Amino acid sequence: MIIFLRKLIVSLIFVFSLSGCATVVTSITAQLAEDLSWSILNSNDVETVREAIPAYLVMIDSFLRSSPDDPALLMAASSLNGAFAIFTDEERSKLLTTKSFDYAARAACVSKPAMCGLNDAKFEDFKIDVDQLEAEDVQFAYTLAVAWTSWMQANSDDWNVIAQLSKVKYLMNRIIELDETWDNGGPHLYMGGLETVLPASMGGNPEVGRAHFERAIALGEGRFLMTKVVFAENYAKLVFDKALHDQLLREVIAADPEAEGMTLTNTVAQKQAKALLADSDDYF
């Protein structure tokens, strides 16, 4: 479980946190946020982006001083804190992901009373509240689900934290019911990972996970390269399918990473694919 979370979040939180910024605009930051988001998402220079994120994070935090209950700004703050957390040490990651989770929970609560206190609710009450969500709630619910998972990863040494995974899966499944196309099929990508935590012999659902990965690829029209990387890492390795593993990674490496709103993520995906392919013979 812990190993799965580490791998999944490194691949996915970075992906979502940056892509989520593209939809965050408010009356006071609209043009600035839009321009910065465009520059981040369409850059192929990962190191420069990593160095730039802290300044953007501080800027968003400063805007929240004047508008502490602005849901769009809260989502931006959550996304940026989550993105930067993967570049830091363990202790700082815990601080950043806690902050990200708090911002996401506040944004969700402001936007929909039924989402207030979801992390503390009993599971039966949680399901009732999540079942009330509607299509217009997806952006806030998805931000919350991703930040929640990031927080669990950073605190994976606490099994009381990991026990909340069932809530995240239920929430992500609800998001799929409402809008499976969100974030280029991101909910399916997440569920693919969540369903491949364990092999079938131990209660996992790897084939269900595979179906989610394939659906995510279809929804992203093959342009969102990170989907294939996570598919190879979490499913193909789990079922010891070397042919599928290597095929997926070679497709990522051969693809053109330049795609509107996906260039940075695709660049990261190609670097990861090369590393995984280089280790393939040793693993299988």
C-alpha positions as CSV (number, residue, x, y, z in Angstrom):
1,M,0.0,0.0,0.0
2,I,2.7,2.5,1.0
3,I,4.9,1.7,-1.9
4,F,2.0,2.0,-4.3
5,L,1.1,5.4,-2.9
6,R,4.6,6.7,-3.2
7,K,4.8,5.7,-6.9
8,L,1.3,6.8,-7.8
9,I,1.5,10.2,-6.2
10,V,4.9,11.1,-7.6
11,S,3.5,10.4,-11.1
12,L,0.0,11.9,-10.6
13,I,0.0,14.8,-8.1
14,F,2.5,16.7,-10.1
15,V,0.4,16.1,-13.2
16,F,-2.8,17.3,-11.7
17,S,-1.4,20.1,-9.6
18,L,-0.1,21.9,-12.6
19,S,-2.9,21.1,-15.0
20,G,-5.4,22.2,-12.4
21,C,-3.9,25.7,-12.5
22,A,-5.1,26.3,-16.0
23,T,-8.7,26.5,-14.8
24,V,-8.1,28.8,-11.8
25,V,-9.0,32.4,-12.5
26,T,-10.6,35.0,-10.4
27,S,-11.6,38.7,-11.0
28,I,-8.4,40.0,-9.4
29,T,-5.9,37.5,-10.8
30,A,-7.5,36.4,-14.1
31,Q,-5.0,37.5,-16.6
32,L,-2.0,36.8,-14.4
33,A,-3.1,33.3,-13.4
34,E,-4.0,32.5,-17.0
35,D,-0.6,33.7,-18.3
36,L,1.4,31.9,-15.6
37,S,-0.6,28.7,-16.0
38,W,0.0,28.7,-19.8
39,S,3.7,29.3,-19.3
40,I,4.0,26.4,-16.8
41,L,1.9,23.9,-18.7
42,N,3.6,24.5,-22.0
43,S,7.2,24.6,-20.8
44,N,9.6,21.7,-21.5
45,D,12.0,22.9,-18.8
46,V,11.1,21.0,-15.7
47,E,13.9,22.5,-13.6
48,T,12.9,26.0,-14.3
49,V,9.3,25.3,-13.4
50,R,10.3,23.6,-10.2
51,E,12.4,26.7,-9.2
52,A,9.5,29.1,-10.2
53,I,6.7,27.3,-8.3
54,P,7.6,28.7,-4.8
55,A,7.3,32.3,-6.0
56,Y,3.9,31.6,-7.5
57,L,2.8,29.8,-4.3
58,V,3.7,32.8,-2.2
59,M,1.9,35.1,-4.6
60,I,-1.3,33.0,-4.4
61,D,-1.0,32.9,-0.6
62,S,-0.8,36.7,-0.5
63,F,-4.0,37.0,-2.5
64,L,-5.8,34.8,0.0
65,R,-5.1,37.3,2.8
66,S,-7.6,39.6,1.1
67,S,-10.0,36.9,-0.1
68,P,-9.7,33.9,2.3
69,D,-12.9,32.3,1.1
70,D,-12.4,32.6,-2.6
71,P,-12.9,29.0,-3.9
72,A,-10.8,29.6,-7.0
73,L,-7.9,31.0,-5.1
74,L,-8.1,28.2,-2.6
75,M,-8.0,25.7,-5.4
76,A,-4.9,27.4,-6.8
77,A,-3.2,27.4,-3.5
78,S,-4.0,23.7,-3.0
79,S,-2.7,22.8,-6.4
80,L,0.5,24.7,-6.1
81,N,1.3,23.4,-2.6
82,G,0.7,19.9,-3.8
83,A,2.9,20.4,-6.9
84,F,5.8,21.7,-4.9
85,A,5.5,19.0,-2.2
86,I,7.0,16.3,-4.4
87,F,10.2,18.3,-4.9
88,T,11.0,18.6,-1.1
89,D,12.1,16.5,1.7
90,E,9.8,14.3,3.8
91,E,9.1,16.7,6.6
92,R,8.5,19.7,4.4
93,S,6.3,17.5,2.1
94,K,4.1,16.7,5.1
95,L,3.6,20.5,5.8
96,L,2.9,21.3,2.2
97,T,0.4,18.5,1.6
98,T,-1.4,19.3,4.8
99,K,-1.7,22.8,3.6
100,S,-2.8,21.7,0.2
101,F,-5.4,19.4,1.7
102,D,-6.7,22.2,4.0
103,Y,-7.1,24.6,1.1
104,A,-8.9,22.0,-1.0
105,A,-11.2,21.1,1.8
106,R,-12.0,24.8,2.3
107,A,-12.7,25.3,-1.4
108,A,-15.0,22.3,-1.5
109,C,-16.8,23.4,1.6
110,V,-17.3,27.0,0.3
111,S,-18.6,25.7,-3.0
112,K,-20.9,22.9,-1.6
113,P,-22.1,22.5,2.0
114,A,-22.3,18.7,1.5
115,M,-18.5,18.6,1.1
116,C,-17.8,20.3,4.5
117,G,-16.0,17.9,6.8
118,L,-15.9,14.9,4.5
119,N,-12.6,13.7,5.8
120,D,-14.0,13.5,9.4
121,A,-17.3,12.0,8.5
122,K,-18.3,8.4,9.2
123,F,-18.1,6.4,6.0
124,E,-21.9,5.9,5.7
125,D,-22.5,9.6,6.2
126,F,-19.6,10.3,3.8
127,K,-21.3,8.3,1.1
128,I,-24.6,10.1,1.5
129,D,-22.9,13.5,1.1
130,V,-20.8,12.4,-1.9
131,D,-23.9,10.9,-3.6
132,Q,-25.4,14.5,-3.5
133,L,-22.6,15.9,-5.7
134,E,-23.6,17.1,-9.1
135,A,-21.7,17.9,-12.3
136,E,-20.9,21.4,-11.4
137,D,-19.1,20.2,-8.2
138,V,-16.6,18.1,-10.1
139,Q,-13.7,20.6,-10.2
140,F,-13.8,21.1,-6.4
141,A,-14.4,17.4,-5.6
142,Y,-11.5,16.4,-7.9
143,T,-9.2,19.0,-6.3
144,L,-10.1,17.6,-2.9
145,A,-9.6,14.0,-3.9
146,V,-6.1,14.7,-5.4
147,A,-5.0,16.8,-2.4
148,W,-6.3,14.1,0.0
149,T,-4.3,11.4,-1.8
150,S,-1.2,13.6,-1.7
151,W,-1.6,14.1,2.0
152,M,-2.0,10.4,2.6
153,Q,1.2,9.7,0.6
154,A,3.2,12.2,2.7
155,N,1.8,10.6,5.9
156,S,2.0,7.0,4.7
157,D,3.8,6.0,7.9
158,D,0.5,6.5,9.7
159,W,-2.0,3.7,9.0
160,N,-4.8,5.7,10.4
161,V,-4.2,8.1,7.5
162,I,-4.0,5.3,4.9
163,A,-7.3,3.9,6.2
164,Q,-9.0,6.9,4.5
165,L,-8.2,5.4,1.0
166,S,-11.7,3.9,0.8
167,K,-13.1,7.4,1.0
168,V,-10.9,8.7,-1.8
169,K,-11.8,5.8,-4.0
170,Y,-15.5,6.4,-3.4
171,L,-15.2,10.1,-4.1
172,M,-13.2,9.5,-7.3
173,N,-15.7,6.9,-8.5
174,R,-18.5,9.5,-8.0
175,I,-16.5,12.0,-10.1
176,I,-16.3,9.4,-12.9
177,E,-20.1,9.1,-12.7
178,L,-20.5,12.8,-13.0
179,D,-17.8,13.6,-15.6
180,E,-15.3,10.9,-16.7
181,T,-13.7,13.3,-19.1
182,W,-12.4,15.7,-16.4
183,D,-8.7,16.5,-16.7
184,N,-8.2,14.4,-19.8
185,G,-9.6,11.3,-18.1
186,G,-7.7,12.0,-14.8
187,P,-10.3,10.3,-12.6
188,H,-9.9,7.1,-14.6
189,L,-6.1,7.4,-14.3
190,Y,-6.4,7.7,-10.6
191,M,-8.8,4.8,-10.3
192,G,-6.5,2.7,-12.4
193,G,-3.8,3.2,-9.9
194,L,-6.1,2.7,-6.9
195,E,-7.4,-0.6,-8.3
196,T,-3.9,-1.9,-8.8
197,V,-2.7,-1.5,-5.2
198,L,-2.7,-5.3,-4.8
199,P,-2.6,-8.4,-7.1
200,A,-5.9,-10.2,-7.6
201,S,-4.7,-13.0,-5.2
202,M,-4.6,-10.5,-2.4
203,G,-7.9,-8.8,-3.1
204,G,-6.9,-6.3,-5.7
205,N,-8.7,-5.6,-9.0
206,P,-5.9,-5.3,-11.6
207,E,-8.2,-6.0,-14.6
208,V,-10.6,-3.3,-13.4
209,G,-7.6,-1.0,-13.1
210,R,-6.5,-1.9,-16.6
211,A,-9.9,-0.9,-17.9
212,H,-9.6,2.5,-16.2
213,F,-6.1,3.0,-17.6
214,E,-7.4,2.2,-21.1
215,R,-10.3,4.5,-20.7
216,A,-8.1,7.3,-19.6
217,I,-5.9,6.8,-22.7
218,A,-8.9,7.0,-24.9
219,L,-10.3,10.1,-23.3
220,G,-6.9,11.8,-23.5
221,E,-6.7,10.7,-27.2
222,G,-3.2,9.3,-26.5
223,R,-1.8,12.8,-26.0
224,F,-1.5,12.7,-22.2
225,L,1.7,10.5,-22.0
226,M,1.8,10.1,-18.2
227,T,-1.2,7.8,-18.4
228,K,0.8,5.2,-20.2
229,V,3.7,5.5,-17.8
230,V,1.5,4.9,-14.8
231,F,-0.3,2.1,-16.7
232,A,3.1,0.4,-17.3
233,E,4.4,1.0,-13.7
234,N,1.3,0.0,-11.8
235,Y,-0.5,-2.6,-13.9
236,A,2.0,-4.2,-16.3
237,K,4.6,-4.7,-13.5
238,L,1.9,-6.0,-11.1
239,V,0.8,-8.8,-13.6
240,F,4.4,-9.3,-14.9
241,D,3.5,-8.4,-18.5
242,K,6.8,-7.3,-19.8
243,A,5.6,-7.0,-23.4
244,L,2.9,-4.5,-22.4
245,H,5.2,-2.7,-20.1
246,D,7.9,-2.1,-22.7
247,Q,5.4,-1.3,-25.5
248,L,3.7,1.4,-23.4
249,L,7.0,3.0,-22.5
250,R,8.3,2.9,-26.0
251,E,5.2,4.6,-27.2
252,V,5.7,7.4,-24.7
253,I,9.3,7.9,-25.6
254,A,8.5,8.0,-29.4
255,A,5.7,10.4,-29.0
256,D,5.8,14.2,-29.6
257,P,5.7,15.8,-26.1
258,E,4.5,19.1,-27.5
259,A,0.7,19.4,-26.8
260,E,-1.3,22.4,-25.7
261,G,-1.5,22.3,-21.9
262,M,0.4,19.0,-21.6
263,T,4.0,19.7,-22.7
264,L,5.5,19.9,-19.3
265,T,3.7,16.8,-18.0
266,N,4.7,14.9,-21.2
267,T,8.3,15.9,-20.8
268,V,8.3,14.5,-17.2
269,A,6.5,11.3,-18.5
270,Q,9.2,10.7,-21.1
271,K,12.0,11.0,-18.6
272,Q,10.2,8.5,-16.3
273,A,9.6,6.2,-19.3
274,K,13.3,6.1,-20.2
275,A,14.2,5.2,-16.6
276,L,11.6,2.5,-16.3
277,L,12.5,1.0,-19.7
278,A,16.2,0.9,-18.8
279,D,15.3,-1.2,-15.7
280,S,12.9,-3.5,-17.4
281,D,15.2,-6.4,-18.0
282,D,16.2,-6.4,-14.3
283,Y,12.6,-6.3,-13.1
284,F,11.1,-9.0,-15.3
